């Protein structure tokens, strides 16, 4: 199935930027085993809901992309979509806070990579690194807020300065 056909399968929403729809369609969700044991195809609705700005959708990824301190196979694909949402600049603070919480939860898992491969954790960290400038802006824009605390935690885990 070509990318344009996959995009057609992702239900369109005027609240989801095209860049996020493209990122969702880029992944073969049906072939990824979800953390719940089923195909990760059911996560398409969850990540689309997150992209629409529903804070609860971010928290619903727990048990599917990550569980306790362990990442599950859909984590890199989910992370790529979340970073596309971040790059699109979610306007609501509640959405940004839930998104940052999820990214921090993904980073706070056990690193499953070896010396010669990234593993799920390394793949997620690589996606999250693409948003460093935005995390720093969030930290500076709303000091003392929940979003700033999560942004600071992300930068700290990545071993990067906050300014």
Order of alpha helices (4+ residues) and beta strands (2+ residues): alpha-alpha-alpha-alpha-beta-beta-alpha-alpha-alpha-alpha-alpha
